[in-house]
Amino acid sequence: MYSNYTPLQQEQLLRQTCPDTQSCYLLVYAPGRSVQLSRSLDTQLHRKFRLVSSLSDQLTPSVEGVLLAAEDAGLMSTALSFFADALQRKFDYIICDAVYGCGGVTAVCQSTAHRAGVGYALVSRPLLDRCRAAARDPENVSELLTLAGAFAENPYRIPEALLHFGRDVSPADLFSAKGKRVLILSHLLDMTGAPIVLVSAVPVLRQLGYEVAVLGPEDGGSLELFSEAGAVVVTRAGCVSTPVLLGLAFCADLVLANTVVEARAVRTLNGSAVPVLWWLHDAFAGYPHIAHQIPKVLENNVRVYSVGSHAAAAMKDVRPDFDIRPLIYGLPDYAAEDFPRSDLAAAIGYPKDKPLFATVGSFEQRKGQDIFCQAIRLLPPETRAKASFLFVGKAAEKSMMDAVRDLTADYPESIFYCKRLTRDEIKTLMERCDCLVCASRDDPMPTFVTEGLIFGKPAIVSEHTGTAGLVTEGVDGFVYHDDDPAQLAKALAYAIEHPDVLNAMHPACRKLYETHYSKQAFEQSLTAAVRELEALSVKA
């Protein structure tokens, strides 16, 4: 039994606990072909159920819910237990994730906000009775699924791949037949900057009337963020080069390609009838590896946008004739959220009575942690002793990590390191730190600096960041030049010795966020870009 599960299902099975659901009586309604389904029902841990091909004479008073199955699929042995448990917790419409293909190489992670294309759902008895009363054909499983999705008052998504379809995924699994469709392409689904800011595009696109699907590789931490925002997420290794991309993209009304890494997909769609919004977040460092895949000429269906002048300049360096327009990302107003605060000072060990200067990002040459380290060493000892410095990030390059380790060894009372923080811990850090430092040699628009602005926190940034082009010196931040540790040290010393100046900058920093990075500003910019692409589509 276990060997029949896909790698994703095997991984999830190891983490699963089986709830006590044996008192919950279910029907599994599969009026069509059900060979795989019937076989997998033999192994269910939840045993109080019956497989039926008709409802009218089977809905006895003891039936609490019905699993509607529009097509044949295999169920994990824990599937009915999970469905029944959610029903017992008073959810009335319950869906789950699924894997597709012979090896289960494609996973579809559903969203309760996006119910188009759902072929399986557990429906509570009251909801089912309401759907049958409204249905033209109360035995039609597809009609019942559609009505249940529309009528549900307390829906729930089980974040487990409980289903396995032998076929590959199709547009009908993600989109309805009549709605507007947008496919978002992301080469990463981790917690780095580009995927994080991409999440903010989902609610905007949904407000514009689009059903949203995201295609990316395996989950690296941000998948749930996309799902919570209302998108269906399709994960598949090598998704940019797979035929699945073409099948989904050419059935969409709009494609949003995120970062230059999607150059191959853009090249495939270049000149097609599908409008493409190509959104660049990339540094100069990424282009030598992918420049050969970038189309030399863009047809009228492709529009290029960037998160700022730095990202635009990186593309212009290899394609100087491209027309690149600004589209600065937007982040939610974390300062208005009631998120759980944690005692980071106690957890990490830095003192609470000194101003805290923090930097966040993977440790690599491009991010310039070594420049920050050198600048700290250049500080006068009495100045350095007045502050604490925190480095957050995983070690992508050994030399950068070594620079930080050496610094923490030399000044253990002032220098602190943390490999990773949760999203809520990042928010806590931004709320409680005094100043952020971005010493990047090449950084289009560092997300953590923007997160600091949400809480009114100033930053000292390199001229080689996209943020530098928006900062007013001494008003809402500081900019240093030439990747010079001495210049950075001078700015650090000034900030340490003048904490009143940092505090006075808070309103201007917050204003910078509201003007350029807020949800409202991003919504206006993205809406204008989409409307222009829609107009092109109409003309075509």
Summary of the structure (lengths in Angstrom):
residues: 540
radius of gyration: 26.2
end to end distance: 52.3
largest distance: 85.3
contacts: 1880
relative contact order: 0.08
helix: 41%
strand: 21%
